[in-house]
Structures are given as structure tokens and as C-alpha cells.
């Protein structure tokens, strides 16, 4: 008896890009909720008498459960498929935001952020795996970049919420109820994706998912050196970025004398730069390769910027740049004057914040088999969250002990050196016999 051959057509571009838009807006809600604490830092201190250690805990506890959960989440993704897993994790995101907004008590809010963290990072792993599935052999880095652009719009709006949502900042809980709405929006997007994916899976040639072989834990250490160098770069890079953003607005207020609104505008430069530059850097990586070298350059950029801001070094005046730049976004009611001497280091960070993720995450899909990709992203994100949890808590403690920010900024800067080292080691490995072709353009993974 002859076996029937399945002649399913390739997925039309319209469906692929529509799916990317839907899941990216789901990520938008996730990112908005994550960055909602930073603009609230001074209100939490004023209304609820939270210390920097308390605020660091609220942000750090997000990462704590993911030291284990995100790896389990990756395995769940490989077992039951991305659409079911992503929907489950997104419901946890929404519920966590709701619990956080319920009561102005550290333990209740920490419990909400913990529940949010349980879902949020695994949701990101699921969506990352979805992109790898739908864009395998296509514009993979560019698709990752566009996804991050839309997702970081959520961060941009959250960090600028003291400006466009000023009326909500009369108390600590007003802004948090906006995050509940963001969670509901994310769940809606995942429900839409669920049905689109189900429709396309029956009619088009999408790679089979779910029901993968049971993961043996010792296999986690068989992904190869390049995977581990990328993972180590991931943990150092994000540990330098996100814990800084936790205290960035408060830092700008207390060290540089800005208002909360201007502090939010400055902090959002990272996100604004990433929104525009991440897909462009992804497209660049697809065209020229050189992924390790691009990650080296991004790591190098972040080494000096923390010290420039900590010691109030004015590198703008020697370049002939002085005064303020007026930011006017009428439809968001954002109108503020931002000091030029702070815009330059924050813009340098913004380039790094765009470049490294645009190259780093797609590189994993070129190294690891698709059947283990959810597990690989889960393992990578698990180690990332160890760094995020530890660094958020450590920076909060250091700030409280020193009653200043300088020591913490030195810690952030040192992470840039480690990122440079790991990206250099990745480059060396990719030049050898164990290369996965990361340095070559338009790589199609077989």
C-alpha cells in the first residue's frame, strides 16, 4: 500500500506577517506590565514607604520563579505546542497584573509580580519559538526585530506614562490598573493567534510541533559552546540593562535633578531606539552575517555609559552639543525638554539595546534543532533570570547601603566587560571547525 504524500503549500506571506503582528501586540502588553514599576518608584516610596530594597524586590521577584519555571515552560512548549502553551502563560500574565494592583502591601504586590513572572518569561519563550517556526528559512532576524519593536512600544508607553497618563499618578495604584488592561489585551491577541495558527496548520506546510521526545536533563549540556557563549552574553547584557531601568527614573531625579516626567523620557530612549533600530539591525544580520562581531560592538558600547552618567561627565559640550532637546509627541501629550549631555550616553545604550537582542535571539535558532528549541530558549532565559533577580536585589541593597548610585553604576559597567569577553569567545568558536555559520549572511538552517 502506497503512503499518501502531503502536498501542503507554503504558508502565504500575508499569514506569516499577520501572525507576527498579532503575537507582537501580545508581547506589547507583557512589556508594558514589566516596566510599570520604574515610573512608580518615587510614589511607592512616598505613599507606601517602600525602600529601594523593596522596589528591587518587586522587580527582582519577577525573575526568581523563572530560575526554574522558564526551563519547565520551554519543555512544556516542546511537548504541547506553542499556541496552547502561549495562551496558558498569557493568562498568568493577566492574573499577575491583577493581583499586583489589588492592595498596597509589599507581600501582596510581590505575590502578583511573582505570578506575572511565572507567565511572562515563558510567554516570551513561547512567542520566540513561534517566530522561529513561522519564519524558518525566511527573514528570521528581521522578524525577531519587528517583534521586539512592537513589544518595546509597550515599554515606551509604560516609561512615559507619567506624562501621557499624568492623572493616574495621583496615587500608587492608578497606573497599575492600566497594566491589568494590558494583560487582558495580551490574552485577546493570543486567542486570535490560536485560531489563526490552527487554521494554517491544517492547510499549509508548517513544521510539526508538540509531542516532542522527552527531554533528558543531561542533553541540556549538549547544545555546544556557541550556545553557552550566547547564553552567558545574554545574562550579562540583560543584567546590565533591566535592573538599571528599575531605578533609572529615580536615579535621574535624585542625581541629575530631573522631574519624574523627564526621567521617564530619558529612560524610554532605550526603548525608543530599540523600536526603530532593532528590525534594521536584524535585517543587517540577515544580509551580512558577522553576528558575533555585531554582538561584540554592542557590548563595547555599554561599558562607558554608566560611569559617564554616574560622574556627570559632560561629553556633549566638547562635541558642540549643549542645552536641551525638546520632545513633543502631541497625541501622547508628551512635551518636555531633555538635557543633551544625558541624551548621548542613553542613545549609546539604546543602540546596544537594539543591536544585541536583534542578533542574539535568532542566532540560537540557527544553532539548536527545532525540536529542542523551546527547551533551549527556556534554558537560556532561565539563566538570564538568575542574573536579573540577583542584580535587581543587589543593586537595591547597594543603593540603600551607600545612599548613592555610584557603586551600582560600576557594577553595571563591569557587566559590559564580561559581555565583550563572551561575544569575543563566541566569535573565536565560530571561526573554528564547530562553526554554525553565524558569521555568514542569509543562513538557512536545515
Secondary structure, 3 states (H helix, E strand, C coil): CCCCCCCCECCCHHHHHHHHHHHHHHHHHHHHHHCCCHHHHHHHHHHCCCCHHHHHHHHHHHHHHHHCHHHHHHHHHHHHCHHHHHHHHHHHHHHHHHHHHHCCCHHHHHHHHHHHHHHHHHHHHHHHHHHHHHCCCCCHHHHHHHHHHHHHHHHHHHHCHHHHCHHHHHCCCHHHHHHHHHHHHHHHHHHHHHHHHHHHHHHECCCCCCCCCCCCHHHHHHCCHHHHHHHHHHHHHHHHHHHHHHHHHHHHHHHHCCCHHHHHHHHHHHHHHHHHHHHHHHHHHHHHCCHHHHHHHHHHHHHHHHHHHHCCCCCCHHHCCCCEEEEEEHHHCEEEEEEHHHHHHHHHHHHHHHHHHHHHHHHHHCCCCHHHHHHHHHHHHHHHHHHHHHHHHHHHHHHHHHCCCHHHHHHHHHHHHHHHHHHHHHHHHHCCCCCCCCCCCCCCCC
